[in-house]
Every structure is written in C-alpha cells, then in structure tokens.
Amino acid sequence: MQKELLANPVFAMAAEQFDLVADFLQLPDDLRERCKWPKRLISVAVPIKLDNGVTQVFYGHRVQHHLTRGPVKGGLRFHPSVDLGEVAALAMWMNWKCALMDLPYGGGKGGIACDPRQMSRGELERLTRRFTMEMLPFISPEIDVMAPDMGTNEQTMAWMTDTYSARTGYLVPSIVTGKPIGMQGSAGRTLATGHGVAFLSTNALYKLGISIGSATAIVQGFGNVGSHTAKTLAAYGVKVTGISDASGALWNSCGIDVDALRVYVAEHGVVSGFPGADVIDPQEMLCQPCDVLAPAAMERAITKDIAALLQCRILAEGANGPTTPEADRIIDERGDIFVIPDILCNAGGVTVSYFEWVQNFQRFQWSENEVISKLETMLQKAFEKVTSFADRHKVSQRMAAQSIAVKTVADAKSLRGLFP
Ligand code: NAD
C-alpha cells in the first residue's frame, strides 16, 4: 500500500494510538501490519449536474479497514475537509469500536469532499445517488453497510437504499442503517449515542461513589449527541450547568432547563441567546468544576492546555477523538479523572445501527423500550470489561478499551489464518 496516501494529522493520531496498544499487547510484526493498515481504499469521481446546468466532479472516498469479523460498518460524511487520510483514521476507530462491543463488523468510513450547506436538496440527492452507483461493486449488506455522519442524515440513507434497491429489483433495507422509521429504520437510533453517553456516565458516577442526584455535568456540543446526552443526564437527575455549541456557551449554576433549550434550538438553530442561562467563554466552560464533562462536538477539543486545567471527575467522550494524545498523557499523569474513552462512550450509535441491520434481516420492528434495554445491557457489559481490564493491568481506560478491541481483531485474523 502507498502509505503516503494516508498522510493526515487525524490518521497520525489514530496510528500513534494503535502503535501504543500494539506495543502493550506485544503483537507480532505480521499481525501488527495486518491490523493497522486498511484492507481497501476506494476513491471515486462523482460527477453531477448542478442546478445551474454546470457539471461538477466531486471526489468521494470509502475506506474498508478490515472484513475479518464481518461487513464493514461506518458513516458517510459530506464535508469540505474530507480526504482519504481522515476517512482512514475514522475507519480504524470504527474497527475498534465494533470489536469492543463485540459486533460482527469491521470498521469503515466514507465521505465526499463538498459543502452540503451550499448545495440544494436536488444536488445533494444527485450526489448521493451517483456516489451509491459508483460504490455498487464494493458494497452489499454482507460487505459494507453505511450510515449517516457529519453532513448526511436519514434522507441521505433513504436515497442510498432506493438507488441500491433499484439495481436489485427489490427493497434491500439492510444496505444502510440510520434510515427513517418509515423506511425500516430502528426505533431509538436517533437518541442512541447520547443516551449511551449519559448511561455510561451514570455507571462511572456509581463506580466513583458519587450520587447521581448530587452530580453536575457540562456538555460541549448540542447536536445529535450533545443534546441527547444533556437531555438524558437531566432526566436521570444530574444538574447540567454548562452547554455549548459552535455559536457560544451557556452557564447556569442552578442547572440549565435542557428541554427548554431544545425547544429554543429547534426554533433558532443555535444555543446563543437562550434566556435561561448566562454567557460563558467556551474554553472556560470546559474547565469549570463538574462531575461529568462530555465533549460531544468535534475531534481534538481537549488539548494539552485544557487537559491541565480540567476540574471534572469523569471525562465522557461523546465525540470521536476529542482528546489529543498530548492531552491524554497529561490526564494519565494527573490520575484524578476517570475517562470513558470514545470507542466505548459513543458506541450506542453503532450498536443500535447493528440492531437496525438485524431487524431488517428479521423483517421485524422492535419497540424503543426493547432497543434501549438491549443497548444498555451491551454497554454495561463493555463498560465492565474495560474497567476490569484497566484495573487488572494497571493501564488507562483508553488503553484497556483499545487493547481489548485490537486483541479481538488480531485473534480473529489468527484464527482465520492466511489464504492461500
Ligand atoms: P452534529 O452535527 O449533530 O452536532 C455537532 C455539534 O457540535 C453542534 O451543536 C455544533 O454547533 C457543535 N460544535 C461544532 N463546533 C463546536 C465548537 N467549536 N465548540 C462547541 N460546539 C461545537 O454532530 P453529532 O452527530 O452530534 O456528532 C458529534 C460528535 O459525535 C462527532 O465527533 C461525531 O463523529 C461523534 N459521533 C456521533 C454519533 C452519532 O450517532 N451521531 C455516533 C458516534 C460518534
């Protein structure tokens, strides 16, 4: 493989984390190579006609990290910064997440470099359908199952399902997950990631002996993950004192009314201007005393400078890769913060995506209660696996989670052996 194709700071971060884990596990060189580098890198030109009649060629990528334990699973994002290296890093993290949760999947990620906010609905539909067509030789419910990510949504998944099904001649809902409920999506999928972040946070509070009724939380990001994290924490009785999004940060030491904020954001699109809280500097908000800090916005939000100033007891990583490796080292040295690492903390989304895929094969819809109760059982099991590994081996929660995951993949590769 031409490894220079993957040159990107996010891939460098994922690779550095992998190397630390492989050293800890003392993975033999051959298995290390097979686990670290992606199986398939697919890049395609996606030409479409814009509304003004001009033909524009977009570039799309899909990385299938490995297919050792089943089809690859992971999102499709539409964003200007998408490149092969970023997508490969996200595919690698998906790998570890699926393995940690014991889902029968490898990791994948895809994206198209574009700015969906500047495109009409018609242009987005043509882009999605043409990309799906270009992917036809590489996807199926048994090979690669995509889902929404940044800049894509359940409508995107409905168009992908329709394009794929037009080729087969019958409806194949299991080709993607994160579909609308009316197109065999799963109950509970929208709230799953945030619900999981909140649920695992309460597990951590319990482990640290902090009562939920007296706990406080700060949430960065108020999109899908952040808003459901805040809503569920508040429903459990946790006081949410700080919430931010790209527009600014809010603070109320008596607790922000999360339901009222959700109504406000549905109307205004952003948290700024919400009357039920004071304004605070977004970076300062992250460093206020609290029991749970949930970064649920974007990658690399907790830098080394912020890590030194954190005053939380639990860092619940709702976003993917929110803590830089330098920050991670500081948090490790401090030893006073219980980290719920991203591949565990935000695994609720992919777990309910897996449930959706299973329901599609079964041609049977589960109720939201059934979905959430199965989700909590699986998250609790993974949480216990990670904390007991960390305690047993005296390593960080992140090292524990990634070690379990990498070892699961390495063991599967060893069992399958090499062919021919
Ligand atoms: P989203 O687009 O719905 O929301 C992102 C939120 O982050 C928005 O409120 C945005 O305003 C906010 N934000 C952006 N820049 C910010 C900044 N500088 N400071 C504070 N807030 C900022 O995205 P999402 O689906 O909620 O995903 C959030 C993170 O969680 C991403 O890292 C994503 O990869 C990860 N994740 C999402 C899911 C899922 O099911 N949606 C699953 C696993 C992981």
Residues whose N, C-alpha, C, O or C-beta is under 5 A from the ligand:
A	BS01	NAD	T193 Q220 G221 F222 G223 N224 V225 G226 S244 D245 A246 A296 A297 M298 E299 G318 A319 N320 N346 G349
